[in-house]
Amino acid sequence: MTWRAFFEGIGELSEWAFGLLEILGSGFNGIGAFNVFWILVIAALNIYWIGQMIGQAKRGEK
């Protein structure tokens, strides 16, 4: 294996990886799949947190 083949392999791998990121980034009507994932995670954590605060209020805790 030559150095040229090694670096061309790295370049092809990088081109493939960035192409995949481009596809994931332009998913649902311009909102990427990663963005949708994080929106759902943050919304779920906020709902959990609000539920915990409501529970504390019902128990009379401060």
Distance bins in CASP14 RR format, pairs under 12 A and 6 or more apart:
PFRMAT RR
TARGET T0000
AUTHOR 0000-0000-0000
RMODE 2
METHOD distances of the structure
MODEL  1
1 7 0 0 0 0 0 1 0 0 0 0 0
1 8 0 0 0 0 0 1 0 0 0 0 0
1 9 0 0 0 0 1 0 0 0 0 0 0
2 8 0 0 0 0 1 0 0 0 0 0 0
2 9 0 0 0 0 0 1 0 0 0 0 0
3 9 0 0 0 0 0 1 0 0 0 0 0
3 10 0 0 0 0 0 1 0 0 0 0 0
4 10 0 0 0 0 0 1 0 0 0 0 0
4 11 0 0 0 0 0 1 0 0 0 0 0
5 11 0 0 0 0 0 1 0 0 0 0 0
5 12 0 0 0 0 0 1 0 0 0 0 0
6 12 0 0 0 0 0 1 0 0 0 0 0
6 13 0 0 0 0 0 1 0 0 0 0 0
7 13 0 0 0 0 0 1 0 0 0 0 0
7 14 0 0 0 0 0 1 0 0 0 0 0
8 14 0 0 0 0 0 1 0 0 0 0 0
8 15 0 0 0 0 0 1 0 0 0 0 0
9 15 0 0 0 0 1 0 0 0 0 0 0
9 16 0 0 0 0 1 0 0 0 0 0 0
9 17 0 0 0 0 0 1 0 0 0 0 0
10 16 0 0 0 0 0 1 0 0 0 0 0
10 17 0 0 0 0 0 1 0 0 0 0 0
11 17 0 0 0 0 1 0 0 0 0 0 0
11 18 0 0 0 0 1 0 0 0 0 0 0
12 18 0 0 0 0 0 1 0 0 0 0 0
12 19 0 0 0 0 0 1 0 0 0 0 0
13 19 0 0 0 0 0 1 0 0 0 0 0
13 20 0 0 0 0 0 1 0 0 0 0 0
14 20 0 0 0 0 0 1 0 0 0 0 0
14 21 0 0 0 0 0 1 0 0 0 0 0
15 21 0 0 0 0 0 1 0 0 0 0 0
15 22 0 0 0 0 0 1 0 0 0 0 0
16 22 0 0 0 0 0 1 0 0 0 0 0
16 23 0 0 0 0 0 1 0 0 0 0 0
17 23 0 0 0 0 0 1 0 0 0 0 0
17 24 0 0 0 0 0 1 0 0 0 0 0
18 24 0 0 0 0 0 1 0 0 0 0 0
18 25 0 0 0 0 0 1 0 0 0 0 0
19 25 0 0 0 0 1 0 0 0 0 0 0
19 26 0 0 0 0 0 1 0 0 0 0 0
20 26 0 0 0 0 0 1 0 0 0 0 0
20 33 0 0 0 0 0 1 0 0 0 0 0
20 34 0 0 0 0 0 1 0 0 0 0 0
21 27 0 0 0 0 0 1 0 0 0 0 0
21 32 0 0 0 0 0 1 0 0 0 0 0
21 33 0 0 0 0 0 1 0 0 0 0 0
21 34 0 0 0 0 1 0 0 0 0 0 0
22 30 0 0 0 0 0 1 0 0 0 0 0
22 32 0 0 0 0 0 1 0 0 0 0 0
22 33 0 0 0 0 0 1 0 0 0 0 0
22 34 0 0 0 0 0 1 0 0 0 0 0
23 30 0 0 0 0 0 1 0 0 0 0 0
23 32 0 0 0 0 1 0 0 0 0 0 0
23 33 0 0 0 0 1 0 0 0 0 0 0
23 34 0 0 0 0 0 1 0 0 0 0 0
24 30 0 0 0 0 0 1 0 0 0 0 0
24 31 0 0 0 0 0 1 0 0 0 0 0
24 32 1 0 0 1 0 0 0 0 0 0 0
24 33 1 0 1 0 0 0 0 0 0 0 0
24 34 1 0 0 1 0 0 0 0 0 0 0
24 35 0 0 0 0 1 0 0 0 0 0 0
24 36 0 0 0 0 0 1 0 0 0 0 0
24 37 0 0 0 0 1 0 0 0 0 0 0
25 31 0 0 0 0 1 0 0 0 0 0 0
25 32 1 0 1 0 0 0 0 0 0 0 0
25 33 1 0 0 1 0 0 0 0 0 0 0
25 34 1 0 0 1 0 0 0 0 0 0 0
25 35 1 0 0 1 0 0 0 0 0 0 0
25 36 0 0 0 0 1 0 0 0 0 0 0
25 37 0 0 0 0 0 1 0 0 0 0 0
26 32 1 0 0 1 0 0 0 0 0 0 0
26 33 0 0 0 0 1 0 0 0 0 0 0
26 34 0 0 0 0 0 1 0 0 0 0 0
26 35 0 0 0 0 0 1 0 0 0 0 0
26 36 0 0 0 0 0 1 0 0 0 0 0
27 33 1 0 1 0 0 0 0 0 0 0 0
27 34 0 0 0 0 1 0 0 0 0 0 0
27 35 0 0 0 0 1 0 0 0 0 0 0
27 36 0 0 0 0 1 0 0 0 0 0 0
27 37 0 0 0 0 0 1 0 0 0 0 0
28 34 0 0 0 0 0 1 0 0 0 0 0
28 35 0 0 0 0 1 0 0 0 0 0 0
28 36 1 0 0 1 0 0 0 0 0 0 0
28 37 0 0 0 0 0 1 0 0 0 0 0
28 39 0 0 0 0 0 1 0 0 0 0 0
28 40 0 0 0 0 0 1 0 0 0 0 0
29 35 0 0 0 0 0 1 0 0 0 0 0
29 36 0 0 0 0 0 1 0 0 0 0 0
30 36 0 0 0 0 0 1 0 0 0 0 0
31 37 0 0 0 0 0 1 0 0 0 0 0
31 38 0 0 0 0 0 1 0 0 0 0 0
31 39 0 0 0 0 1 0 0 0 0 0 0
31 40 0 0 0 0 0 1 0 0 0 0 0
32 38 0 0 0 0 1 0 0 0 0 0 0
32 39 0 0 0 0 1 0 0 0 0 0 0
33 39 0 0 0 0 0 1 0 0 0 0 0
33 40 0 0 0 0 0 1 0 0 0 0 0
34 40 0 0 0 0 0 1 0 0 0 0 0
34 41 0 0 0 0 0 1 0 0 0 0 0
35 41 0 0 0 0 0 1 0 0 0 0 0
35 42 0 0 0 0 0 1 0 0 0 0 0
36 42 0 0 0 0 0 1 0 0 0 0 0
36 43 0 0 0 0 0 1 0 0 0 0 0
37 43 0 0 0 0 0 1 0 0 0 0 0
37 44 0 0 0 0 0 1 0 0 0 0 0
38 44 0 0 0 0 0 1 0 0 0 0 0
38 45 0 0 0 0 0 1 0 0 0 0 0
39 45 0 0 0 0 0 1 0 0 0 0 0
39 46 0 0 0 0 0 1 0 0 0 0 0
40 46 0 0 0 0 0 1 0 0 0 0 0
40 47 0 0 0 0 0 1 0 0 0 0 0
41 47 0 0 0 0 0 1 0 0 0 0 0
41 48 0 0 0 0 0 1 0 0 0 0 0
42 48 0 0 0 0 0 1 0 0 0 0 0
42 49 0 0 0 0 0 1 0 0 0 0 0
43 49 0 0 0 0 0 1 0 0 0 0 0
43 50 0 0 0 0 0 1 0 0 0 0 0
44 50 0 0 0 0 0 1 0 0 0 0 0
44 51 0 0 0 0 0 1 0 0 0 0 0
45 51 0 0 0 0 0 1 0 0 0 0 0
45 52 0 0 0 0 0 1 0 0 0 0 0
46 52 0 0 0 0 0 1 0 0 0 0 0
46 53 0 0 0 0 0 1 0 0 0 0 0
47 53 0 0 0 0 0 1 0 0 0 0 0
47 54 0 0 0 0 0 1 0 0 0 0 0
48 54 0 0 0 0 0 1 0 0 0 0 0
48 55 0 0 0 0 0 1 0 0 0 0 0
49 55 0 0 0 0 0 1 0 0 0 0 0
49 56 0 0 0 0 0 1 0 0 0 0 0
50 56 0 0 0 0 0 1 0 0 0 0 0
50 57 0 0 0 0 0 1 0 0 0 0 0
51 57 0 0 0 0 1 0 0 0 0 0 0
51 58 0 0 0 0 1 0 0 0 0 0 0
52 58 0 0 0 0 0 1 0 0 0 0 0
52 59 0 0 0 0 0 1 0 0 0 0 0
52 61 0 0 0 0 0 1 0 0 0 0 0
53 59 0 0 0 0 0 1 0 0 0 0 0
53 60 0 0 0 0 0 1 0 0 0 0 0
53 61 0 0 0 0 1 0 0 0 0 0 0
53 62 0 0 0 0 0 1 0 0 0 0 0
54 60 0 0 0 0 0 1 0 0 0 0 0
54 61 0 0 0 0 0 1 0 0 0 0 0
55 61 0 0 0 0 1 0 0 0 0 0 0
56 62 1 0 0 1 0 0 0 0 0 0 0
END
